[in-house]
Amino acid sequence: MNKKLLAVAVAAALAAPLAANADSGNVTISGNLNMSLDSLNNGDQRNTNVSSNSSYIRFAGDESLGNGLKAIWQLTSYVGMGDTSSRNASNTLTNGNSFVGLTGGFGTALLGKHDTPVKILGRKADLFGDQVGDSRNLISVGGAGWDLRPDNVIAYISPTISGIHGAIAYVTNVGANAAADAGCGSTSCVDAWSGLAIYEGGPAMVGIGYEKHNLSKVANTGNDEKAWRLVGGYSFGDVKVTALYQKVNDIGGTSDSRKTWSVGGAYKMGATTIKAQYINAGDVSNTSNTGANLWALGADYALSKRTTAYAAYARTNNDDAANFMAYSGGHGDAPAVAVNKDPSGLSFGVKHAF
């Protein structure tokens, strides 16, 4: 009996702080673990790696403020489980989308670190996200990059009406690394605007995005670099098709431009989904032999609602003056590629969402 009373007393002591925090709102823990065994060839040598591919843990919550208004927050941390990629090596608490904001009938407003709307749009047309063959191997390259997750984001997401919604974000600083790539330097950094409008209804999806990096605010930098991105997708029965078109202007503040496009398709057969994707990056407008094409083939097998095994192969064919990758983007390990090399990757992995 005394042991039972002691157990009750301990339980009551532990429950007290939980009850005291009950008014703090709802808190959820979720995440995604994506590990793969890869054979990666950068055109000079082949390496076998175990890679963590955008594996993360997420803490999120909300609190009702009355009249349909809620306070929301999120902390996302990408985690490395043995690889040495720059994405996962930092293991900081908020290297993923992390913010605080308000949501209600007016939509959602947030402050913090977050994917730009143009990046969000591109993810909707990629059948190989976070795998070898990720479309960001080709569509993100140039200037400050076009699939950013910057700090210092002020964003608004509209409510969805008849399948249509929009988002706009102002970035007070695109980040030291991206800014340096754009010629900004280490002491002054550029701001940016990014927005999207998208329709997602039934089997159809179509969206358009625009992003501008205000390089002209930086000394000795000419034009503001800009990107248009158009995506589409359609599902009929067990078949899904996707497409993307992108035009980047004034890359890095110069007069250079580049067009990139992709098409993809997937076919579901029970628990197995067979997929293929092709991406073409044209030459930079003022420089010949700077383009590339990437093709990817893969299969996903749903072991359960939350666990998927997959196999994927991707190869990038670079022109004489290009060095695009085949296994960058959300994929963890990414050996550097020299100019005029044709990298490839074969990957077998498991993803588990919780």
Backbone torsions as a table, in degrees:
resi	resn	phi	psi	omega
1	MET	NA	-42.0	-179.5
2	ASN	-62.2	-38.1	178.2
3	LYS	-64.1	-38.1	178.3
4	LYS	-65.5	-43.2	178.8
5	LEU	-62.4	-40.1	178.5
6	LEU	-62.8	-42.0	179.4
7	ALA	-63.0	-42.0	178.3
8	VAL	-63.0	-41.4	-179.6
9	ALA	-64.0	-42.6	178.3
10	VAL	-63.6	-44.0	179.0
11	ALA	-61.0	-40.7	179.2
12	ALA	-65.4	-39.5	179.4
13	ALA	-64.5	-38.8	178.9
14	LEU	-72.5	-33.8	-177.2
15	ALA	-72.6	-26.5	-175.5
16	ALA	-58.4	-51.8	178.7
17	PRO	-65.7	-31.1	177.2
18	LEU	-65.0	-41.6	178.8
19	ALA	-65.5	-36.2	-179.8
20	ALA	-65.3	-28.4	-178.6
21	ASN	-95.3	4.2	-174.6
22	ALA	-62.1	-28.6	-178.6
23	ASP	-81.9	-0.7	-176.5
24	SER	-77.1	-8.3	177.0
25	GLY	110.2	-173.1	-178.9
26	ASN	-92.3	138.3	178.7
27	VAL	-126.1	132.2	177.7
28	THR	-125.0	148.2	174.8
29	ILE	-119.6	127.2	179.7
30	SER	-144.4	177.9	178.5
31	GLY	172.9	-176.6	180.0
32	ASN	-148.2	127.1	176.5
33	LEU	-111.0	122.6	-174.7
34	ASN	-133.1	101.2	-178.6
35	MET	-116.2	144.1	179.8
36	SER	-143.9	154.1	170.8
37	LEU	-103.6	121.0	-170.3
38	ASP	-123.4	147.3	166.3
39	SER	-116.0	107.4	-173.3
40	LEU	-113.8	130.8	-179.4
41	ASN	-121.3	115.2	-179.0
42	ASN	-89.1	10.1	-179.3
43	GLY	98.1	-18.0	177.0
44	ASP	-112.4	-36.7	179.4
45	GLN	-152.6	159.2	179.3
46	ARG	-111.3	135.4	178.9
47	ASN	-127.2	147.0	173.4
48	THR	-104.0	126.9	-174.7
49	ASN	-133.9	151.8	164.2
50	VAL	-102.9	122.4	-170.5
51	SER	-123.6	140.2	170.5
52	SER	-98.0	121.0	-169.4
53	ASN	-112.1	92.9	-179.2
54	SER	56.1	34.8	173.6
55	SER	-69.9	136.8	-176.4
56	TYR	-149.9	161.6	168.9
57	ILE	-125.1	140.5	-172.6
58	ARG	-130.8	133.5	172.7
59	PHE	-114.3	129.4	-178.4
60	ALA	-144.3	158.4	179.8
61	GLY	-164.1	170.3	176.8
62	ASP	-149.2	160.8	176.9
63	GLU	-139.8	128.4	178.0
64	SER	-71.8	129.3	179.4
65	LEU	-107.6	1.8	-179.9
66	GLY	93.5	155.7	178.2
67	ASN	56.9	34.0	177.2
68	GLY	79.8	2.7	-178.9
69	LEU	-96.2	137.9	178.3
70	LYS	-130.8	145.0	166.3
71	ALA	-89.5	137.7	-179.4
72	ILE	-129.4	153.2	175.8
73	TRP	-151.4	159.5	179.9
74	GLN	-156.9	138.9	172.8
75	LEU	-127.7	122.3	-179.4
76	THR	-122.7	131.0	-179.8
77	SER	-125.7	118.7	171.8
78	TYR	-75.8	136.6	-173.7
79	VAL	-121.4	139.6	175.7
80	GLY	-100.4	135.8	-179.4
81	MET	-124.1	58.3	174.5
82	GLY	115.6	-20.7	-179.0
83	ASP	-87.6	174.6	-176.1
84	THR	-117.9	17.8	-178.4
85	SER	-66.8	151.3	-178.5
86	SER	-64.0	-30.2	-179.4
87	ARG	-61.6	-41.2	-171.8
88	ASN	-102.3	-17.4	-174.6
89	ALA	-65.8	-30.2	-176.4
90	SER	-69.3	-40.6	179.0
91	ASN	50.8	34.3	177.4
92	THR	-78.8	160.5	-172.3
93	LEU	-67.7	-31.7	-172.6
94	THR	-126.7	44.2	176.6
95	ASN	-86.0	-2.1	170.9
96	GLY	-106.3	-171.6	179.9
97	ASN	-58.4	117.7	-175.7
98	SER	-142.5	125.7	-170.8
99	PHE	-162.2	171.6	168.3
100	VAL	-131.6	147.5	-177.4
101	GLY	-168.9	-172.2	178.9
102	LEU	-127.6	142.8	177.1
103	THR	-138.7	146.8	-179.4
104	GLY	-174.8	-158.5	-179.4
105	GLY	-62.7	-23.4	-179.8
106	PHE	-77.8	-13.9	-174.0
107	GLY	120.5	-149.7	-178.7
108	THR	-133.9	134.4	175.0
109	ALA	-123.0	138.7	-177.7
110	LEU	-145.6	159.2	176.3
111	LEU	-130.5	135.7	176.0
112	GLY	147.4	-147.1	176.2
113	LYS	-100.0	130.9	-177.3
114	HIS	-161.0	151.2	171.8
115	ASP	-57.7	141.8	175.0
116	THR	-72.2	155.0	176.7
117	PRO	-55.9	-36.4	179.1
118	VAL	-65.3	-37.7	175.5
119	LYS	-65.2	-45.7	179.7
120	ILE	-55.9	-41.4	-179.6
121	LEU	-63.7	-44.2	-179.4
122	GLY	-62.9	-33.9	-179.7
123	ARG	-64.6	-25.1	-177.2
124	LYS	-74.6	-14.1	-178.4
125	ALA	-114.4	16.5	-177.0
126	ASP	-110.4	119.4	179.5
127	LEU	-87.1	-7.0	-177.7
128	PHE	-124.0	34.7	179.7
129	GLY	-58.2	131.4	178.2
130	ASP	65.7	18.6	174.7
131	GLN	-123.7	172.5	167.5
132	VAL	-60.0	140.8	-175.6
133	GLY	92.2	0.7	175.6
134	ASP	-50.9	133.9	-175.5
135	SER	-62.9	-21.1	-179.9
136	ARG	-65.2	-14.9	173.8
137	ASN	-56.2	-30.7	-178.5
138	LEU	-115.0	-38.0	-171.3
139	ILE	-81.2	-16.4	-175.7
140	SER	-90.1	-10.7	-169.0
141	VAL	-80.9	140.5	174.3
142	GLY	118.3	128.6	179.3
143	GLY	61.9	-134.1	-179.7
144	ALA	-80.6	-2.5	-178.1
145	GLY	92.9	159.2	-172.5
146	TRP	-129.2	17.7	173.2
147	ASP	-138.6	67.6	-170.5
148	LEU	-93.8	152.9	167.5
149	ARG	-127.3	77.4	-173.0
150	PRO	-83.0	161.2	167.4
151	ASP	-75.9	175.4	169.9
152	ASN	58.4	46.3	-178.8
153	VAL	-98.9	135.2	170.1
154	ILE	-116.6	115.1	-171.4
155	ALA	-132.3	152.3	174.7
156	TYR	-134.0	131.7	176.1
157	ILE	-119.2	124.7	-176.6
158	SER	-76.0	160.0	170.2
159	PRO	-67.2	158.4	179.6
160	THR	-90.6	125.1	-180.0
161	ILE	-125.4	118.0	-179.3
162	SER	53.3	38.5	177.0
163	GLY	85.1	-0.6	-175.6
164	ILE	-111.1	133.7	170.8
165	HIS	-149.6	165.8	-179.7
166	GLY	-134.8	169.0	176.9
167	ALA	-151.0	146.0	176.4
168	ILE	-141.0	142.4	-178.2
169	ALA	-139.3	139.3	171.2
170	TYR	-113.3	129.5	-178.6
171	VAL	-112.0	119.0	-177.2
172	THR	-75.7	-11.3	-177.1
173	ASN	-166.4	114.8	-176.3
174	VAL	-76.1	-0.5	175.3
175	GLY	108.2	146.6	-174.1
176	ALA	-59.9	-43.4	-177.6
177	ASN	-68.0	-47.8	-179.6
178	ALA	-64.3	-40.1	-179.1
179	ALA	-65.0	-39.8	178.3
180	ALA	-63.6	-39.8	177.1
181	ASP	-60.2	-32.1	-178.6
182	ALA	-87.8	5.9	178.9
183	GLY	86.6	15.6	-175.9
184	CYS	-76.2	-34.2	-177.6
185	GLY	93.6	177.5	-172.4
186	SER	-87.8	-15.5	-174.7
187	THR	-107.3	-22.2	178.4
188	SER	-127.1	138.5	-174.8
189	CYS	-131.4	155.8	-173.3
190	VAL	-89.6	153.1	171.3
191	ASP	-100.0	172.7	-173.5
192	ALA	-151.8	155.8	171.6
193	TRP	-121.0	142.0	177.7
194	SER	-147.6	139.5	-179.3
195	GLY	-151.7	161.6	176.5
196	LEU	-147.4	156.9	167.4
197	ALA	-136.3	133.9	-173.4
198	ILE	-145.0	145.3	172.4
199	TYR	-114.8	126.5	175.4
200	GLU	-133.5	102.4	-177.9
201	GLY	-145.1	124.4	-179.2
202	GLY	60.4	-129.9	-176.8
203	PRO	-84.3	-7.2	-171.1
204	ALA	-106.5	148.1	173.9
205	MET	-144.1	131.1	174.6
206	VAL	-149.0	137.1	-177.4
207	GLY	-151.9	158.5	178.3
208	ILE	-134.9	142.1	-179.7
209	GLY	-137.0	154.2	179.2
210	TYR	-141.0	137.4	178.7
211	GLU	-138.9	141.4	-178.7
212	LYS	-134.6	128.7	175.2
213	HIS	-105.2	119.4	-170.6
214	ASN	-81.6	68.1	-177.2
215	LEU	-69.7	-23.0	-177.2
216	SER	-66.5	-14.2	176.4
217	LYS	-76.1	-14.1	-176.9
218	VAL	-95.4	137.8	-179.0
219	ALA	-57.6	140.6	175.8
220	ASN	66.6	16.7	176.7
221	THR	-114.0	134.8	-172.9
222	GLY	-82.2	-94.0	-171.3
223	ASN	-88.5	158.5	170.3
224	ASP	-78.5	129.1	178.4
225	GLU	-81.3	144.3	-171.6
226	LYS	-140.0	152.2	177.9
227	ALA	-141.6	136.5	168.8
228	TRP	-108.2	138.5	179.0
229	ARG	-135.9	127.2	178.6
230	LEU	-121.7	129.8	179.5
231	VAL	-128.7	156.0	176.6
232	GLY	-153.7	158.4	177.4
233	GLY	-160.7	154.2	178.7
234	TYR	-151.5	137.1	177.7
235	SER	-117.7	129.8	174.4
236	PHE	-136.3	112.1	-174.5
237	GLY	65.9	-128.7	-179.0
238	ASP	-92.3	6.4	-177.5
239	VAL	-108.1	137.4	176.3
240	LYS	-130.9	135.1	175.8
241	VAL	-123.7	147.3	179.4
242	THR	-135.6	158.5	177.8
243	ALA	-153.9	152.4	178.1
244	LEU	-144.8	142.1	171.9
245	TYR	-133.8	136.5	-178.3
246	GLN	-138.8	138.2	174.6
247	LYS	-127.9	120.9	178.2
248	VAL	-110.1	129.8	-179.1
249	ASN	-117.8	149.7	174.6
250	ASP	56.0	49.7	-177.0
251	ILE	-59.0	126.8	178.6
252	GLY	61.9	20.4	-179.8
253	GLY	87.9	0.7	178.7
254	THR	-90.9	-170.6	176.3
255	SER	-94.7	9.4	-177.1
256	ASP	-74.3	151.0	175.5
257	SER	-142.3	163.1	178.2
258	ARG	-151.1	141.7	174.3
259	LYS	-110.0	138.0	178.7
260	THR	-136.2	141.4	178.1
261	TRP	-144.8	158.3	179.2
262	SER	-147.3	154.7	171.8
263	VAL	-136.8	148.1	179.0
264	GLY	-150.7	160.3	178.2
265	GLY	-149.6	148.4	179.2
266	ALA	-138.8	144.8	179.1
267	TYR	-131.3	124.1	-177.6
268	LYS	-97.3	127.8	177.1
269	MET	-126.7	93.0	-176.0
270	GLY	65.0	-122.6	-179.6
271	ALA	-85.1	-6.0	-175.9
272	THR	-104.7	136.2	174.4
273	THR	-121.8	118.1	176.6
274	ILE	-93.9	135.8	-175.5
275	LYS	-143.7	155.9	178.0
276	ALA	-147.8	150.9	-178.1
277	GLN	-151.0	141.3	177.9
278	TYR	-130.2	134.3	-179.5
279	ILE	-130.4	137.8	179.3
280	ASN	-127.9	122.8	173.8
281	ALA	-107.0	120.3	-179.4
282	GLY	-75.2	174.0	176.6
283	ASP	-64.4	147.6	164.3
284	VAL	-59.8	138.9	-167.2
285	SER	-55.1	-34.6	-175.2
286	ASN	-105.0	9.5	-177.2
287	THR	-140.2	120.6	-178.6
288	SER	-80.2	160.6	177.1
289	ASN	60.1	37.2	179.8
290	THR	-116.1	12.5	-179.2
291	GLY	-98.2	-178.6	-179.9
292	ALA	-165.3	163.1	169.7
293	ASN	-133.5	148.4	-179.2
294	LEU	-129.7	133.3	172.4
295	TRP	-127.6	146.3	-176.1
296	ALA	-138.8	142.9	176.0
297	LEU	-130.3	142.1	-178.8
298	GLY	-164.0	172.2	176.7
299	ALA	-145.0	134.4	174.8
300	ASP	-111.7	138.4	177.7
301	TYR	-125.8	117.1	-177.8
302	ALA	-79.3	105.1	176.0
303	LEU	-74.2	-28.7	176.1
304	SER	-161.4	-173.7	178.2
305	LYS	-66.0	-24.5	-174.2
306	ARG	-114.8	-8.3	-175.5
307	THR	-124.7	129.1	-178.3
308	THR	-131.8	130.9	170.1
309	ALA	-97.9	146.2	-177.1
310	TYR	-147.6	158.5	172.0
311	ALA	-134.9	139.8	-178.8
312	ALA	-149.6	144.6	173.8
313	TYR	-130.8	137.3	179.2
314	ALA	-141.7	147.6	177.3
315	ARG	-142.6	135.5	174.6
316	THR	-110.7	129.7	176.7
317	ASN	-104.7	106.1	-177.5
318	ASN	-89.0	143.6	169.5
319	ASP	-70.5	174.9	-172.1
320	ASP	-59.3	-29.7	-176.3
321	ALA	-112.7	22.0	-177.4
322	ALA	-118.7	154.1	177.7
323	ASN	-142.1	48.6	175.0
324	PHE	-67.8	153.1	178.2
325	MET	-95.1	175.8	174.3
326	ALA	-121.6	-6.3	-170.3
327	TYR	-139.1	24.9	177.1
328	SER	-93.9	-150.6	-175.1
329	GLY	74.7	-131.0	-178.2
330	GLY	-80.6	-6.2	178.0
331	HIS	-74.4	140.5	-171.7
332	GLY	-68.6	-69.1	-177.4
333	ASP	-77.7	136.2	-176.3
334	ALA	-149.5	81.9	178.0
335	PRO	-57.7	138.9	-178.1
336	ALA	-62.3	150.3	-177.9
337	VAL	-119.4	128.9	176.9
338	ALA	-80.6	163.1	178.9
339	VAL	-61.6	140.7	176.5
340	ASN	66.3	30.7	172.7
341	LYS	-114.2	153.9	-177.4
342	ASP	-116.5	93.0	-176.3
343	PRO	-76.6	156.6	178.0
344	SER	-149.7	162.4	179.0
345	GLY	-150.9	138.1	173.9
346	LEU	-118.6	128.3	-169.9
347	SER	-137.1	136.6	173.4
348	PHE	-125.6	124.4	-173.8
349	GLY	-147.0	175.5	177.3
350	VAL	-135.3	133.6	174.8
351	LYS	-117.2	136.1	176.4
352	HIS	-133.6	124.4	177.2
353	ALA	-102.0	140.2	178.5
354	PHE	-137.1	NA	NA
